[in-house]
Amino acid sequence: MKKEIILAAALMVSALASSQPDHYDQNHWRHRFQNRPDEKVQRLDSVIGVIRENETGLDVPDYVFIYDYDLKKDYPKEVTRLDLPERANSNRQLYLYTPDGFKTRYLYQVWDGSNWKDFMLTEYTP
């Protein structure tokens, strides 16, 4: 029994070693989500959060995040959360970026019923 386990482990290690590439070029180390010229980048326009009601067992939409982008920018400048089903303002997140895409500022605001109130400010230094 012990010999079979050792033999199986040795076969697995040799199979894994033979499945690895022979060399690593620059493309291997590139971030796996980096855009390629032939890929179309898709941006989120909204995300719906769902909760499950215990009594009925139904999934009910609870909130929606709406993403707003600058023209030709890949990162959102504003993300607004609306409570469902009434689509009432809940909170929003405002972002500022450097020209090369680094986040420099994040402002979290909450809705008080009539206007946005600053709640938290985070500044980044790239």
Distance bins in CASP14 RR format, pairs under 12 A and 6 or more apart:
PFRMAT RR
TARGET T0000
AUTHOR 0000-0000-0000
RMODE 2
METHOD distances of the structure
MODEL  1
1 7 0 0 0 0 0 1 0 0 0 0 0
1 8 0 0 0 0 0 1 0 0 0 0 0
2 8 0 0 0 0 0 1 0 0 0 0 0
2 9 0 0 0 0 0 1 0 0 0 0 0
3 9 0 0 0 0 0 1 0 0 0 0 0
3 10 0 0 0 0 0 1 0 0 0 0 0
4 10 0 0 0 0 0 1 0 0 0 0 0
4 11 0 0 0 0 0 1 0 0 0 0 0
5 11 0 0 0 0 0 1 0 0 0 0 0
5 12 0 0 0 0 0 1 0 0 0 0 0
6 12 0 0 0 0 0 1 0 0 0 0 0
6 13 0 0 0 0 0 1 0 0 0 0 0
7 13 0 0 0 0 0 1 0 0 0 0 0
7 14 0 0 0 0 0 1 0 0 0 0 0
8 14 0 0 0 0 0 1 0 0 0 0 0
8 15 0 0 0 0 0 1 0 0 0 0 0
9 15 0 0 0 0 0 1 0 0 0 0 0
9 16 0 0 0 0 0 1 0 0 0 0 0
10 16 0 0 0 0 0 1 0 0 0 0 0
10 17 0 0 0 0 0 1 0 0 0 0 0
11 17 0 0 0 0 0 1 0 0 0 0 0
11 18 0 0 0 0 0 1 0 0 0 0 0
12 18 0 0 0 0 0 1 0 0 0 0 0
12 19 0 0 0 0 0 1 0 0 0 0 0
13 19 0 0 0 0 0 1 0 0 0 0 0
13 20 0 0 0 0 0 1 0 0 0 0 0
14 20 0 0 0 0 0 1 0 0 0 0 0
20 28 0 0 0 0 0 1 0 0 0 0 0
21 27 0 0 0 0 0 1 0 0 0 0 0
21 28 1 0 0 1 0 0 0 0 0 0 0
22 28 0 0 0 0 0 1 0 0 0 0 0
23 29 0 0 0 0 0 1 0 0 0 0 0
24 30 0 0 0 0 0 1 0 0 0 0 0
26 34 0 0 0 0 0 1 0 0 0 0 0
27 34 0 0 0 0 1 0 0 0 0 0 0
27 36 0 0 0 0 0 1 0 0 0 0 0
30 36 0 0 0 0 1 0 0 0 0 0 0
33 39 0 0 0 0 0 1 0 0 0 0 0
33 41 0 0 0 0 0 1 0 0 0 0 0
33 74 0 0 0 0 0 1 0 0 0 0 0
34 41 0 0 0 0 0 1 0 0 0 0 0
34 74 0 0 0 0 0 1 0 0 0 0 0
35 41 1 0 1 0 0 0 0 0 0 0 0
35 42 0 0 0 0 0 1 0 0 0 0 0
35 74 0 0 0 0 1 0 0 0 0 0 0
40 74 0 0 0 0 0 1 0 0 0 0 0
41 69 0 0 0 0 0 1 0 0 0 0 0
41 72 0 0 0 0 0 1 0 0 0 0 0
41 73 0 0 0 0 0 1 0 0 0 0 0
41 74 1 0 0 1 0 0 0 0 0 0 0
41 75 0 0 0 0 0 1 0 0 0 0 0
42 67 0 0 0 0 0 1 0 0 0 0 0
42 69 0 0 0 0 0 1 0 0 0 0 0
42 74 0 0 0 0 0 1 0 0 0 0 0
43 67 1 0 0 1 0 0 0 0 0 0 0
43 68 0 0 0 0 0 1 0 0 0 0 0
43 69 1 0 1 0 0 0 0 0 0 0 0
43 70 0 0 0 0 0 1 0 0 0 0 0
43 71 0 0 0 0 0 1 0 0 0 0 0
43 72 0 0 0 0 0 1 0 0 0 0 0
43 73 0 0 0 0 1 0 0 0 0 0 0
43 74 1 0 0 1 0 0 0 0 0 0 0
43 75 0 0 0 0 1 0 0 0 0 0 0
43 76 1 0 0 1 0 0 0 0 0 0 0
43 77 0 0 0 0 0 1 0 0 0 0 0
43 79 0 0 0 0 0 1 0 0 0 0 0
44 64 0 0 0 0 0 1 0 0 0 0 0
44 65 0 0 0 0 1 0 0 0 0 0 0
44 66 0 0 0 0 1 0 0 0 0 0 0
44 67 1 0 1 0 0 0 0 0 0 0 0
44 68 0 0 0 0 0 1 0 0 0 0 0
44 69 0 0 0 0 1 0 0 0 0 0 0
44 74 0 0 0 0 0 1 0 0 0 0 0
44 75 0 0 0 0 0 1 0 0 0 0 0
44 76 1 0 0 1 0 0 0 0 0 0 0
44 79 0 0 0 0 1 0 0 0 0 0 0
45 64 0 0 0 0 0 1 0 0 0 0 0
45 65 0 0 0 0 1 0 0 0 0 0 0
45 66 1 0 0 1 0 0 0 0 0 0 0
45 67 1 0 1 0 0 0 0 0 0 0 0
45 68 0 0 0 0 1 0 0 0 0 0 0
45 69 0 0 0 0 1 0 0 0 0 0 0
45 76 0 0 0 0 1 0 0 0 0 0 0
45 79 0 0 0 0 0 1 0 0 0 0 0
45 80 0 0 0 0 0 1 0 0 0 0 0
46 61 0 0 0 0 0 1 0 0 0 0 0
46 63 0 0 0 0 0 1 0 0 0 0 0
46 64 1 0 1 0 0 0 0 0 0 0 0
46 65 1 0 0 1 0 0 0 0 0 0 0
46 66 1 0 1 0 0 0 0 0 0 0 0
46 67 1 0 0 1 0 0 0 0 0 0 0
46 68 0 0 0 0 0 1 0 0 0 0 0
46 76 0 0 0 0 0 1 0 0 0 0 0
46 79 0 0 0 0 1 0 0 0 0 0 0
46 80 0 0 0 0 1 0 0 0 0 0 0
46 81 0 0 0 0 0 1 0 0 0 0 0
46 82 0 0 0 0 1 0 0 0 0 0 0
46 84 0 0 0 0 0 1 0 0 0 0 0
46 87 0 0 0 0 0 1 0 0 0 0 0
47 61 0 0 0 0 0 1 0 0 0 0 0
47 62 0 0 0 0 0 1 0 0 0 0 0
47 63 0 0 0 0 1 0 0 0 0 0 0
47 64 1 0 0 1 0 0 0 0 0 0 0
47 65 1 0 1 0 0 0 0 0 0 0 0
47 66 0 0 0 0 1 0 0 0 0 0 0
47 67 1 0 0 1 0 0 0 0 0 0 0
47 76 0 0 0 0 0 1 0 0 0 0 0
47 79 0 0 0 0 1 0 0 0 0 0 0
47 80 0 0 0 0 0 1 0 0 0 0 0
47 81 0 0 0 0 1 0 0 0 0 0 0
47 82 0 0 0 0 0 1 0 0 0 0 0
47 84 0 0 0 0 0 1 0 0 0 0 0
48 59 0 0 0 0 0 1 0 0 0 0 0
48 60 0 0 0 0 0 1 0 0 0 0 0
48 61 1 0 1 0 0 0 0 0 0 0 0
48 62 0 0 0 0 1 0 0 0 0 0 0
48 63 1 0 0 1 0 0 0 0 0 0 0
48 64 1 0 1 0 0 0 0 0 0 0 0
48 65 0 0 0 0 1 0 0 0 0 0 0
48 66 0 0 0 0 0 1 0 0 0 0 0
48 81 0 0 0 0 0 1 0 0 0 0 0
48 82 0 0 0 0 1 0 0 0 0 0 0
48 83 0 0 0 0 0 1 0 0 0 0 0
48 84 1 0 0 1 0 0 0 0 0 0 0
48 85 0 0 0 0 0 1 0 0 0 0 0
48 87 0 0 0 0 0 1 0 0 0 0 0
49 59 0 0 0 0 1 0 0 0 0 0 0
49 60 0 0 0 0 1 0 0 0 0 0 0
49 61 1 0 0 1 0 0 0 0 0 0 0
49 62 1 0 1 0 0 0 0 0 0 0 0
49 63 1 0 1 0 0 0 0 0 0 0 0
49 64 1 0 0 1 0 0 0 0 0 0 0
49 65 1 0 0 1 0 0 0 0 0 0 0
49 81 0 0 0 0 1 0 0 0 0 0 0
49 82 0 0 0 0 0 1 0 0 0 0 0
49 83 0 0 0 0 0 1 0 0 0 0 0
49 84 0 0 0 0 1 0 0 0 0 0 0
49 90 0 0 0 0 0 1 0 0 0 0 0
50 57 0 0 0 0 0 1 0 0 0 0 0
50 58 0 0 0 0 1 0 0 0 0 0 0
50 59 1 0 1 0 0 0 0 0 0 0 0
50 60 1 0 0 1 0 0 0 0 0 0 0
50 61 1 0 1 0 0 0 0 0 0 0 0
50 62 1 0 0 1 0 0 0 0 0 0 0
50 63 0 0 0 0 1 0 0 0 0 0 0
50 64 0 0 0 0 0 1 0 0 0 0 0
50 84 0 0 0 0 1 0 0 0 0 0 0
51 57 0 0 0 0 0 1 0 0 0 0 0
51 58 0 0 0 0 1 0 0 0 0 0 0
51 59 1 0 0 1 0 0 0 0 0 0 0
51 60 1 0 1 0 0 0 0 0 0 0 0
51 61 0 0 0 0 1 0 0 0 0 0 0
51 62 1 0 1 0 0 0 0 0 0 0 0
51 63 0 0 0 0 1 0 0 0 0 0 0
51 83 0 0 0 0 0 1 0 0 0 0 0
51 84 0 0 0 0 1 0 0 0 0 0 0
52 58 1 0 0 1 0 0 0 0 0 0 0
52 59 1 0 1 0 0 0 0 0 0 0 0
52 60 1 0 0 1 0 0 0 0 0 0 0
52 61 0 0 0 0 0 1 0 0 0 0 0
52 62 0 0 0 0 1 0 0 0 0 0 0
53 59 1 0 0 1 0 0 0 0 0 0 0
53 60 1 0 1 0 0 0 0 0 0 0 0
53 61 0 0 0 0 0 1 0 0 0 0 0
53 62 0 0 0 0 0 1 0 0 0 0 0
54 60 0 0 0 0 0 1 0 0 0 0 0
60 83 0 0 0 0 0 1 0 0 0 0 0
60 84 0 0 0 0 1 0 0 0 0 0 0
60 85 0 0 0 0 1 0 0 0 0 0 0
61 82 0 0 0 0 0 1 0 0 0 0 0
61 83 0 0 0 0 1 0 0 0 0 0 0
61 84 1 0 1 0 0 0 0 0 0 0 0
61 85 1 0 0 1 0 0 0 0 0 0 0
61 86 0 0 0 0 0 1 0 0 0 0 0
61 87 0 0 0 0 0 1 0 0 0 0 0
62 81 0 0 0 0 0 1 0 0 0 0 0
62 82 0 0 0 0 0 1 0 0 0 0 0
62 83 1 0 0 1 0 0 0 0 0 0 0
62 84 1 0 1 0 0 0 0 0 0 0 0
62 85 0 0 0 0 1 0 0 0 0 0 0
62 86 0 0 0 0 0 1 0 0 0 0 0
62 87 0 0 0 0 0 1 0 0 0 0 0
62 90 0 0 0 0 0 1 0 0 0 0 0
63 79 0 0 0 0 0 1 0 0 0 0 0
63 80 0 0 0 0 0 1 0 0 0 0 0
63 81 1 0 1 0 0 0 0 0 0 0 0
63 82 1 0 0 1 0 0 0 0 0 0 0
63 83 1 0 1 0 0 0 0 0 0 0 0
63 84 1 0 1 0 0 0 0 0 0 0 0
63 85 0 0 0 0 0 1 0 0 0 0 0
63 86 0 0 0 0 0 1 0 0 0 0 0
63 87 0 0 0 0 1 0 0 0 0 0 0
63 88 0 0 0 0 1 0 0 0 0 0 0
63 89 0 0 0 0 0 1 0 0 0 0 0
63 90 1 0 0 1 0 0 0 0 0 0 0
63 91 0 0 0 0 1 0 0 0 0 0 0
64 79 0 0 0 0 0 1 0 0 0 0 0
64 80 0 0 0 0 1 0 0 0 0 0 0
64 81 1 0 0 1 0 0 0 0 0 0 0
64 82 1 0 1 0 0 0 0 0 0 0 0
64 83 0 0 0 0 1 0 0 0 0 0 0
64 84 1 0 0 1 0 0 0 0 0 0 0
64 85 0 0 0 0 0 1 0 0 0 0 0
64 86 0 0 0 0 0 1 0 0 0 0 0
64 87 1 0 0 1 0 0 0 0 0 0 0
64 88 0 0 0 0 0 1 0 0 0 0 0
64 89 0 0 0 0 0 1 0 0 0 0 0
64 90 0 0 0 0 1 0 0 0 0 0 0
65 76 0 0 0 0 1 0 0 0 0 0 0
65 78 0 0 0 0 0 1 0 0 0 0 0
65 79 1 0 1 0 0 0 0 0 0 0 0
65 80 1 0 0 1 0 0 0 0 0 0 0
65 81 1 0 1 0 0 0 0 0 0 0 0
65 82 0 0 0 0 1 0 0 0 0 0 0
65 83 0 0 0 0 0 1 0 0 0 0 0
65 84 0 0 0 0 0 1 0 0 0 0 0
65 90 0 0 0 0 1 0 0 0 0 0 0
65 91 0 0 0 0 1 0 0 0 0 0 0
65 92 0 0 0 0 1 0 0 0 0 0 0
65 93 0 0 0 0 1 0 0 0 0 0 0
66 76 0 0 0 0 1 0 0 0 0 0 0
66 78 0 0 0 0 1 0 0 0 0 0 0
66 79 1 0 0 1 0 0 0 0 0 0 0
66 80 1 0 1 0 0 0 0 0 0 0 0
66 81 1 0 0 1 0 0 0 0 0 0 0
66 82 1 0 0 1 0 0 0 0 0 0 0
66 84 0 0 0 0 0 1 0 0 0 0 0
66 87 0 0 0 0 1 0 0 0 0 0 0
66 89 0 0 0 0 0 1 0 0 0 0 0
66 90 0 0 0 0 0 1 0 0 0 0 0
66 91 0 0 0 0 0 1 0 0 0 0 0
66 92 0 0 0 0 1 0 0 0 0 0 0
66 93 0 0 0 0 0 1 0 0 0 0 0
67 73 0 0 0 0 0 1 0 0 0 0 0
67 74 0 0 0 0 0 1 0 0 0 0 0
67 75 0 0 0 0 1 0 0 0 0 0 0
67 76 1 0 1 0 0 0 0 0 0 0 0
67 77 0 0 0 0 1 0 0 0 0 0 0
67 78 1 0 0 1 0 0 0 0 0 0 0
67 79 1 0 1 0 0 0 0 0 0 0 0
67 80 0 0 0 0 1 0 0 0 0 0 0
67 81 0 0 0 0 0 1 0 0 0 0 0
67 92 0 0 0 0 0 1 0 0 0 0 0
67 93 0 0 0 0 1 0 0 0 0 0 0
67 95 0 0 0 0 0 1 0 0 0 0 0
68 75 0 0 0 0 0 1 0 0 0 0 0
68 76 1 0 0 1 0 0 0 0 0 0 0
68 77 1 0 1 0 0 0 0 0 0 0 0
68 78 1 0 1 0 0 0 0 0 0 0 0
68 79 1 0 0 1 0 0 0 0 0 0 0
68 80 1 0 0 1 0 0 0 0 0 0 0
68 92 0 0 0 0 1 0 0 0 0 0 0
68 93 0 0 0 0 0 1 0 0 0 0 0
68 94 0 0 0 0 1 0 0 0 0 0 0
68 95 0 0 0 0 1 0 0 0 0 0 0
69 75 1 0 0 1 0 0 0 0 0 0 0
69 76 1 0 1 0 0 0 0 0 0 0 0
69 77 1 0 0 1 0 0 0 0 0 0 0
69 78 0 0 0 0 1 0 0 0 0 0 0
69 79 0 0 0 0 0 1 0 0 0 0 0
69 95 0 0 0 0 0 1 0 0 0 0 0
69 97 0 0 0 0 0 1 0 0 0 0 0
70 76 0 0 0 0 1 0 0 0 0 0 0
70 77 1 0 1 0 0 0 0 0 0 0 0
70 78 0 0 0 0 1 0 0 0 0 0 0
70 94 0 0 0 0 0 1 0 0 0 0 0
70 95 0 0 0 0 1 0 0 0 0 0 0
70 96 0 0 0 0 0 1 0 0 0 0 0
70 97 0 0 0 0 1 0 0 0 0 0 0
70 99 0 0 0 0 0 1 0 0 0 0 0
70 101 0 0 0 0 0 1 0 0 0 0 0
71 77 0 0 0 0 0 1 0 0 0 0 0
72 99 0 0 0 0 0 1 0 0 0 0 0
73 95 0 0 0 0 1 0 0 0 0 0 0
73 96 0 0 0 0 0 1 0 0 0 0 0
73 97 1 0 0 1 0 0 0 0 0 0 0
73 98 0 0 0 0 0 1 0 0 0 0 0
73 99 0 0 0 0 1 0 0 0 0 0 0
73 100 0 0 0 0 0 1 0 0 0 0 0
73 101 0 0 0 0 1 0 0 0 0 0 0
73 103 0 0 0 0 0 1 0 0 0 0 0
74 95 0 0 0 0 0 1 0 0 0 0 0
74 97 0 0 0 0 1 0 0 0 0 0 0
74 100 0 0 0 0 0 1 0 0 0 0 0
74 101 0 0 0 0 1 0 0 0 0 0 0
75 93 0 0 0 0 0 1 0 0 0 0 0
75 95 1 0 0 1 0 0 0 0 0 0 0
75 96 0 0 0 0 1 0 0 0 0 0 0
75 97 1 0 1 0 0 0 0 0 0 0 0
75 98 0 0 0 0 0 1 0 0 0 0 0
75 99 0 0 0 0 0 1 0 0 0 0 0
75 100 0 0 0 0 0 1 0 0 0 0 0
75 101 1 0 0 1 0 0 0 0 0 0 0
75 102 0 0 0 0 1 0 0 0 0 0 0
75 103 1 0 0 1 0 0 0 0 0 0 0
75 104 0 0 0 0 0 1 0 0 0 0 0
75 106 0 0 0 0 0 1 0 0 0 0 0
76 92 0 0 0 0 0 1 0 0 0 0 0
76 93 0 0 0 0 1 0 0 0 0 0 0
76 94 0 0 0 0 1 0 0 0 0 0 0
76 95 1 0 0 1 0 0 0 0 0 0 0
76 96 0 0 0 0 0 1 0 0 0 0 0
76 97 0 0 0 0 1 0 0 0 0 0 0
76 101 0 0 0 0 0 1 0 0 0 0 0
76 103 0 0 0 0 0 1 0 0 0 0 0
76 106 0 0 0 0 0 1 0 0 0 0 0
77 92 0 0 0 0 0 1 0 0 0 0 0
77 93 0 0 0 0 1 0 0 0 0 0 0
77 94 1 0 0 1 0 0 0 0 0 0 0
77 95 1 0 1 0 0 0 0 0 0 0 0
77 96 1 0 0 1 0 0 0 0 0 0 0
77 97 1 0 0 1 0 0 0 0 0 0 0
77 101 0 0 0 0 0 1 0 0 0 0 0
77 103 0 0 0 0 0 1 0 0 0 0 0
77 105 0 0 0 0 0 1 0 0 0 0 0
77 106 0 0 0 0 0 1 0 0 0 0 0
77 107 0 0 0 0 0 1 0 0 0 0 0
78 91 0 0 0 0 0 1 0 0 0 0 0
78 92 1 0 0 1 0 0 0 0 0 0 0
78 93 1 0 0 1 0 0 0 0 0 0 0
78 94 1 0 1 0 0 0 0 0 0 0 0
78 95 1 0 0 1 0 0 0 0 0 0 0
78 96 0 0 0 0 0 1 0 0 0 0 0
78 106 0 0 0 0 0 1 0 0 0 0 0
78 107 0 0 0 0 1 0 0 0 0 0 0
78 108 0 0 0 0 0 1 0 0 0 0 0
78 109 0 0 0 0 1 0 0 0 0 0 0
78 116 0 0 0 0 0 1 0 0 0 0 0
79 90 0 0 0 0 0 1 0 0 0 0 0
79 91 0 0 0 0 1 0 0 0 0 0 0
79 92 1 0 0 1 0 0 0 0 0 0 0
79 93 1 0 1 0 0 0 0 0 0 0 0
79 94 0 0 0 0 1 0 0 0 0 0 0
79 95 1 0 0 1 0 0 0 0 0 0 0
79 106 0 0 0 0 0 1 0 0 0 0 0
79 107 0 0 0 0 0 1 0 0 0 0 0
79 108 0 0 0 0 1 0 0 0 0 0 0
79 109 0 0 0 0 0 1 0 0 0 0 0
80 87 0 0 0 0 0 1 0 0 0 0 0
80 88 0 0 0 0 0 1 0 0 0 0 0
80 89 1 0 0 1 0 0 0 0 0 0 0
80 90 0 0 0 0 1 0 0 0 0 0 0
80 91 1 0 0 1 0 0 0 0 0 0 0
80 92 1 0 1 0 0 0 0 0 0 0 0
80 93 0 0 0 0 1 0 0 0 0 0 0
80 94 0 0 0 0 1 0 0 0 0 0 0
80 108 0 0 0 0 0 1 0 0 0 0 0
80 109 0 0 0 0 1 0 0 0 0 0 0
80 110 0 0 0 0 0 1 0 0 0 0 0
80 111 0 0 0 0 1 0 0 0 0 0 0
80 116 0 0 0 0 1 0 0 0 0 0 0
81 87 0 0 0 0 0 1 0 0 0 0 0
81 88 0 0 0 0 1 0 0 0 0 0 0
81 89 1 0 0 1 0 0 0 0 0 0 0
81 90 1 0 1 0 0 0 0 0 0 0 0
81 91 1 0 1 0 0 0 0 0 0 0 0
81 92 1 0 0 1 0 0 0 0 0 0 0
81 93 0 0 0 0 1 0 0 0 0 0 0
81 108 0 0 0 0 0 1 0 0 0 0 0
81 109 0 0 0 0 0 1 0 0 0 0 0
81 110 0 0 0 0 1 0 0 0 0 0 0
81 111 0 0 0 0 1 0 0 0 0 0 0
81 116 0 0 0 0 0 1 0 0 0 0 0
82 88 1 0 0 1 0 0 0 0 0 0 0
82 89 1 0 0 1 0 0 0 0 0 0 0
82 90 1 0 0 1 0 0 0 0 0 0 0
82 91 0 0 0 0 1 0 0 0 0 0 0
82 92 0 0 0 0 1 0 0 0 0 0 0
82 111 0 0 0 0 1 0 0 0 0 0 0
83 89 1 0 0 1 0 0 0 0 0 0 0
83 90 1 0 1 0 0 0 0 0 0 0 0
83 91 0 0 0 0 1 0 0 0 0 0 0
83 111 0 0 0 0 1 0 0 0 0 0 0
83 113 0 0 0 0 0 1 0 0 0 0 0
84 90 0 0 0 0 1 0 0 0 0 0 0
87 111 0 0 0 0 0 1 0 0 0 0 0
88 111 1 0 0 1 0 0 0 0 0 0 0
88 112 0 0 0 0 0 1 0 0 0 0 0
88 113 0 0 0 0 1 0 0 0 0 0 0
88 114 0 0 0 0 0 1 0 0 0 0 0
89 109 0 0 0 0 1 0 0 0 0 0 0
89 110 0 0 0 0 1 0 0 0 0 0 0
89 111 1 1 0 0 0 0 0 0 0 0 0
89 112 0 0 0 0 1 0 0 0 0 0 0
89 113 1 0 0 1 0 0 0 0 0 0 0
89 114 0 0 0 0 1 0 0 0 0 0 0
89 115 0 0 0 0 1 0 0 0 0 0 0
89 116 1 0 0 1 0 0 0 0 0 0 0
89 117 0 0 0 0 0 1 0 0 0 0 0
90 108 0 0 0 0 0 1 0 0 0 0 0
90 109 0 0 0 0 0 1 0 0 0 0 0
90 110 1 0 0 1 0 0 0 0 0 0 0
90 111 1 0 1 0 0 0 0 0 0 0 0
90 112 0 0 0 0 0 1 0 0 0 0 0
90 113 0 0 0 0 0 1 0 0 0 0 0
90 116 0 0 0 0 0 1 0 0 0 0 0
90 119 0 0 0 0 0 1 0 0 0 0 0
91 107 0 0 0 0 0 1 0 0 0 0 0
91 108 1 0 0 1 0 0 0 0 0 0 0
91 109 1 0 0 1 0 0 0 0 0 0 0
91 110 1 0 1 0 0 0 0 0 0 0 0
91 111 1 0 0 1 0 0 0 0 0 0 0
91 112 0 0 0 0 0 1 0 0 0 0 0
91 113 0 0 0 0 0 1 0 0 0 0 0
91 116 0 0 0 0 1 0 0 0 0 0 0
91 117 0 0 0 0 1 0 0 0 0 0 0
91 118 0 0 0 0 0 1 0 0 0 0 0
91 119 1 0 0 1 0 0 0 0 0 0 0
91 120 0 0 0 0 0 1 0 0 0 0 0
92 106 0 0 0 0 0 1 0 0 0 0 0
92 107 0 0 0 0 1 0 0 0 0 0 0
92 108 1 0 0 1 0 0 0 0 0 0 0
92 109 1 0 1 0 0 0 0 0 0 0 0
92 110 0 0 0 0 1 0 0 0 0 0 0
92 111 1 0 0 1 0 0 0 0 0 0 0
92 115 0 0 0 0 0 1 0 0 0 0 0
92 116 1 0 0 1 0 0 0 0 0 0 0
92 117 0 0 0 0 0 1 0 0 0 0 0
92 118 0 0 0 0 0 1 0 0 0 0 0
92 119 0 0 0 0 1 0 0 0 0 0 0
92 120 0 0 0 0 0 1 0 0 0 0 0
93 103 0 0 0 0 0 1 0 0 0 0 0
93 105 0 0 0 0 0 1 0 0 0 0 0
93 106 1 0 0 1 0 0 0 0 0 0 0
93 107 1 0 0 1 0 0 0 0 0 0 0
93 108 1 0 1 0 0 0 0 0 0 0 0
93 109 1 0 0 1 0 0 0 0 0 0 0
93 110 0 0 0 0 0 1 0 0 0 0 0
93 116 0 0 0 0 0 1 0 0 0 0 0
93 118 0 0 0 0 0 1 0 0 0 0 0
93 119 0 0 0 0 0 1 0 0 0 0 0
93 120 0 0 0 0 1 0 0 0 0 0 0
93 121 0 0 0 0 0 1 0 0 0 0 0
93 122 0 0 0 0 0 1 0 0 0 0 0
94 103 0 0 0 0 0 1 0 0 0 0 0
94 104 0 0 0 0 0 1 0 0 0 0 0
94 105 1 0 0 1 0 0 0 0 0 0 0
94 106 1 0 0 1 0 0 0 0 0 0 0
94 107 1 0 1 0 0 0 0 0 0 0 0
94 108 0 0 0 0 1 0 0 0 0 0 0
94 109 1 0 0 1 0 0 0 0 0 0 0
94 116 0 0 0 0 1 0 0 0 0 0 0
94 118 0 0 0 0 1 0 0 0 0 0 0
94 119 0 0 0 0 0 1 0 0 0 0 0
94 120 0 0 0 0 0 1 0 0 0 0 0
94 121 0 0 0 0 1 0 0 0 0 0 0
94 122 0 0 0 0 0 1 0 0 0 0 0
95 101 0 0 0 0 0 1 0 0 0 0 0
95 102 0 0 0 0 0 1 0 0 0 0 0
95 103 1 0 0 1 0 0 0 0 0 0 0
95 104 0 0 0 0 1 0 0 0 0 0 0
95 105 1 0 0 1 0 0 0 0 0 0 0
95 106 1 0 1 0 0 0 0 0 0 0 0
95 107 1 0 0 1 0 0 0 0 0 0 0
95 108 0 0 0 0 0 1 0 0 0 0 0
95 109 0 0 0 0 0 1 0 0 0 0 0
95 121 0 0 0 0 0 1 0 0 0 0 0
95 122 0 0 0 0 0 1 0 0 0 0 0
95 123 0 0 0 0 0 1 0 0 0 0 0
95 124 0 0 0 0 0 1 0 0 0 0 0
96 102 0 0 0 0 1 0 0 0 0 0 0
96 103 1 0 0 1 0 0 0 0 0 0 0
96 104 1 0 1 0 0 0 0 0 0 0 0
96 105 1 1 0 0 0 0 0 0 0 0 0
96 106 0 0 0 0 1 0 0 0 0 0 0
96 107 0 0 0 0 1 0 0 0 0 0 0
96 121 0 0 0 0 0 1 0 0 0 0 0
96 122 0 0 0 0 0 1 0 0 0 0 0
96 123 0 0 0 0 1 0 0 0 0 0 0
96 124 0 0 0 0 1 0 0 0 0 0 0
96 126 0 0 0 0 0 1 0 0 0 0 0
97 103 1 0 1 0 0 0 0 0 0 0 0
97 104 1 0 0 1 0 0 0 0 0 0 0
97 105 0 0 0 0 1 0 0 0 0 0 0
97 106 0 0 0 0 0 1 0 0 0 0 0
97 124 0 0 0 0 1 0 0 0 0 0 0
97 126 0 0 0 0 1 0 0 0 0 0 0
98 104 1 0 1 0 0 0 0 0 0 0 0
98 105 0 0 0 0 0 1 0 0 0 0 0
98 124 0 0 0 0 1 0 0 0 0 0 0
98 125 0 0 0 0 0 1 0 0 0 0 0
98 126 1 0 0 1 0 0 0 0 0 0 0
99 126 0 0 0 0 0 1 0 0 0 0 0
100 126 0 0 0 0 1 0 0 0 0 0 0
101 124 0 0 0 0 0 1 0 0 0 0 0
101 126 0 0 0 0 1 0 0 0 0 0 0
102 123 0 0 0 0 0 1 0 0 0 0 0
102 124 1 0 0 1 0 0 0 0 0 0 0
102 125 0 0 0 0 1 0 0 0 0 0 0
102 126 1 1 0 0 0 0 0 0 0 0 0
103 122 0 0 0 0 1 0 0 0 0 0 0
103 123 0 0 0 0 1 0 0 0 0 0 0
103 124 1 0 1 0 0 0 0 0 0 0 0
103 125 0 0 0 0 0 1 0 0 0 0 0
103 126 1 0 0 1 0 0 0 0 0 0 0
104 121 0 0 0 0 0 1 0 0 0 0 0
104 122 0 0 0 0 1 0 0 0 0 0 0
104 123 1 0 0 1 0 0 0 0 0 0 0
104 124 1 0 1 0 0 0 0 0 0 0 0
104 125 1 0 0 1 0 0 0 0 0 0 0
104 126 1 0 0 1 0 0 0 0 0 0 0
105 120 0 0 0 0 0 1 0 0 0 0 0
105 121 1 0 0 1 0 0 0 0 0 0 0
105 122 1 0 0 1 0 0 0 0 0 0 0
105 123 1 0 1 0 0 0 0 0 0 0 0
105 124 1 0 0 1 0 0 0 0 0 0 0
105 125 0 0 0 0 0 1 0 0 0 0 0
105 126 0 0 0 0 0 1 0 0 0 0 0
106 118 0 0 0 0 0 1 0 0 0 0 0
106 119 0 0 0 0 0 1 0 0 0 0 0
106 120 0 0 0 0 1 0 0 0 0 0 0
106 121 1 0 0 1 0 0 0 0 0 0 0
106 122 1 0 1 0 0 0 0 0 0 0 0
106 123 1 0 0 1 0 0 0 0 0 0 0
106 124 1 0 0 1 0 0 0 0 0 0 0
107 116 0 0 0 0 1 0 0 0 0 0 0
107 117 0 0 0 0 0 1 0 0 0 0 0
107 118 1 0 0 1 0 0 0 0 0 0 0
107 119 0 0 0 0 1 0 0 0 0 0 0
107 120 1 0 0 1 0 0 0 0 0 0 0
107 121 1 0 1 0 0 0 0 0 0 0 0
107 122 1 0 0 1 0 0 0 0 0 0 0
107 123 0 0 0 0 1 0 0 0 0 0 0
108 116 0 0 0 0 0 1 0 0 0 0 0
108 117 0 0 0 0 0 1 0 0 0 0 0
108 118 1 0 0 1 0 0 0 0 0 0 0
108 119 1 0 1 0 0 0 0 0 0 0 0
108 120 1 0 1 0 0 0 0 0 0 0 0
108 121 1 0 0 1 0 0 0 0 0 0 0
108 122 1 0 0 1 0 0 0 0 0 0 0
109 115 0 0 0 0 1 0 0 0 0 0 0
109 116 1 0 1 0 0 0 0 0 0 0 0
109 117 1 0 0 1 0 0 0 0 0 0 0
109 118 1 0 1 0 0 0 0 0 0 0 0
109 119 1 0 1 0 0 0 0 0 0 0 0
109 120 0 0 0 0 1 0 0 0 0 0 0
109 121 0 0 0 0 1 0 0 0 0 0 0
110 116 1 0 0 1 0 0 0 0 0 0 0
110 117 1 0 1 0 0 0 0 0 0 0 0
110 118 0 0 0 0 1 0 0 0 0 0 0
110 119 1 0 1 0 0 0 0 0 0 0 0
110 120 0 0 0 0 1 0 0 0 0 0 0
111 117 1 0 0 1 0 0 0 0 0 0 0
111 118 0 0 0 0 0 1 0 0 0 0 0
111 119 0 0 0 0 0 1 0 0 0 0 0
112 118 0 0 0 0 0 1 0 0 0 0 0
112 119 0 0 0 0 0 1 0 0 0 0 0
END
